[in-house]
Amino acid sequence: MQEIRADAKNLRALLGGTKFSVDYYQREYGWQSEHVTELIKDLAEEFKESHRPGNDRSAVEHYHRYFLGSIIISNRDGKKFIVDGQQRLTTLTL
């Protein structure tokens, strides 16, 4: 049995240089504009809580974190498969 680990990562660490596959049993991408709008609104509100006019660009690294939800990835046959979080990851990638 493979080890199950939980790691907190930012999007850059999660998506950077990694290819993911989507297994055959996963549903097709189905988010509508209201889902995308809600995610972007949530991210923007979290950003605005930390941002202050005049902040240096590097200050963003220290802004509040936003919990995107669980993203579950499975390693199989040398590939990484998205088990949960496909809609969110796809939306953020687009």
C-alpha positions as a LaTeX table, in Angstrom:
\begin{tabular}{lrrr}
\hline
Residue & $x$ (\AA) & $y$ (\AA) & $z$ (\AA) \\
\hline
Met1 & 0.00 & 0.00 & 0.00 \\
Gln2 & 1.26 & 3.45 & $-0.88$ \\
Glu3 & 1.84 & 6.10 & 1.71 \\
Ile4 & $-0.84$ & 8.78 & 2.06 \\
Arg5 & 0.53 & 12.26 & 2.79 \\
Ala6 & $-1.04$ & 15.64 & 3.28 \\
Asp7 & 1.10 & 18.59 & 2.25 \\
Ala8 & 0.16 & 22.27 & 2.23 \\
Lys9 & 1.34 & 23.78 & $-1.06$ \\
Asn10 & 0.86 & 26.97 & $-2.94$ \\
Leu11 & $-0.31$ & 26.84 & $-6.56$ \\
Arg12 & 3.15 & 27.45 & $-7.94$ \\
Ala13 & 4.50 & 24.44 & $-6.04$ \\
Leu14 & 1.54 & 22.29 & $-7.02$ \\
Leu15 & 1.38 & 23.14 & $-10.72$ \\
Gly16 & 4.96 & 24.12 & $-11.49$ \\
Gly17 & 6.51 & 21.80 & $-14.03$ \\
Thr18 & 4.04 & 18.99 & $-13.38$ \\
Lys19 & 1.74 & 17.28 & $-15.85$ \\
Phe20 & $-1.46$ & 15.80 & $-14.51$ \\
Ser21 & $-3.73$ & 13.24 & $-16.09$ \\
Val22 & $-7.45$ & 12.91 & $-15.61$ \\
Asp23 & $-8.71$ & 9.36 & $-15.21$ \\
Tyr24 & $-11.50$ & 7.96 & $-17.37$ \\
Tyr25 & $-13.99$ & 7.91 & $-14.48$ \\
Gln26 & $-13.72$ & 11.66 & $-13.86$ \\
Arg27 & $-16.57$ & 13.83 & $-15.07$ \\
Glu28 & $-15.98$ & 16.35 & $-17.81$ \\
Tyr29 & $-15.21$ & 19.95 & $-16.97$ \\
Gly30 & $-18.53$ & 21.46 & $-16.06$ \\
Trp31 & $-18.06$ & 24.72 & $-14.24$ \\
Gln32 & $-20.31$ & 27.51 & $-15.42$ \\
Ser33 & $-19.43$ & 31.18 & $-15.32$ \\
Glu34 & $-21.00$ & 31.62 & $-11.87$ \\
His35 & $-18.62$ & 29.01 & $-10.39$ \\
Val36 & $-15.60$ & 30.70 & $-11.95$ \\
Thr37 & $-16.83$ & 34.12 & $-10.82$ \\
Glu38 & $-17.27$ & 32.88 & $-7.25$ \\
Leu39 & $-13.74$ & 31.44 & $-7.11$ \\
Ile40 & $-12.17$ & 34.60 & $-8.54$ \\
Lys41 & $-14.25$ & 36.77 & $-6.19$ \\
Asp42 & $-13.11$ & 34.72 & $-3.17$ \\
Leu43 & $-9.46$ & 34.97 & $-4.23$ \\
Ala44 & $-9.75$ & 38.72 & $-4.88$ \\
Glu45 & $-11.39$ & 39.36 & $-1.49$ \\
Glu46 & $-8.66$ & 37.46 & 0.32 \\
Phe47 & $-6.03$ & 39.44 & $-1.61$ \\
Lys48 & $-7.70$ & 42.76 & $-0.77$ \\
Glu49 & $-7.70$ & 41.95 & 2.95 \\
Ser50 & $-3.91$ & 41.82 & 2.95 \\
His51 & $-3.05$ & 44.41 & 0.31 \\
Arg52 & $-2.13$ & 47.94 & 1.27 \\
Pro53 & $-1.46$ & 50.71 & $-1.25$ \\
Gly54 & 2.26 & 51.07 & $-1.73$ \\
Asn55 & 3.05 & 47.46 & $-0.83$ \\
Asp56 & 6.04 & 46.17 & $-2.69$ \\
Arg57 & 5.26 & 43.32 & $-5.11$ \\
Ser58 & 7.32 & 40.94 & $-2.97$ \\
Ala59 & 4.93 & 41.55 & $-0.03$ \\
Val60 & 2.37 & 39.28 & $-1.71$ \\
Glu61 & 4.33 & 36.27 & $-0.49$ \\
His62 & 3.30 & 37.19 & 3.06 \\
Tyr63 & $-0.39$ & 37.87 & 2.40 \\
His64 & $-3.09$ & 35.75 & 4.00 \\
Arg65 & $-3.42$ & 32.24 & 2.67 \\
Tyr66 & $-6.56$ & 31.06 & 0.94 \\
Phe67 & $-7.64$ & 27.47 & 1.48 \\
Leu68 & $-8.57$ & 26.24 & $-1.97$ \\
Gly69 & $-9.87$ & 22.94 & $-0.66$ \\
Ser70 & $-8.39$ & 19.51 & $-0.83$ \\
Ile71 & $-6.63$ & 18.51 & $-4.01$ \\
Ile72 & $-6.07$ & 14.77 & $-4.16$ \\
Ile73 & $-3.39$ & 13.44 & $-6.49$ \\
Ser74 & $-2.64$ & 9.79 & $-7.14$ \\
Asn75 & 0.71 & 8.54 & $-8.46$ \\
Arg76 & 0.28 & 5.57 & $-10.75$ \\
Asp77 & 2.59 & 4.14 & $-13.40$ \\
Gly78 & 4.83 & 7.22 & $-13.19$ \\
Lys79 & 1.93 & 9.63 & $-13.84$ \\
Lys80 & 0.04 & 11.96 & $-11.53$ \\
Phe81 & $-3.73$ & 11.65 & $-11.69$ \\
Ile82 & $-6.16$ & 14.19 & $-10.25$ \\
Val83 & $-8.59$ & 12.35 & $-8.00$ \\
Asp84 & $-10.28$ & 15.39 & $-6.45$ \\
Gly85 & $-10.04$ & 19.08 & $-7.34$ \\
Gln86 & $-10.14$ & 18.73 & $-11.13$ \\
Gln87 & $-12.66$ & 21.56 & $-11.65$ \\
Arg88 & $-10.71$ & 24.00 & $-9.44$ \\
Leu89 & $-7.31$ & 23.14 & $-10.91$ \\
Thr90 & $-8.59$ & 23.33 & $-14.47$ \\
Thr91 & $-10.23$ & 26.69 & $-13.80$ \\
Leu92 & $-7.09$ & 28.16 & $-12.24$ \\
Thr93 & $-4.95$ & 26.81 & $-15.06$ \\
Leu94 & $-7.20$ & 28.36 & $-17.69$ \\
\hline
\end{tabular}
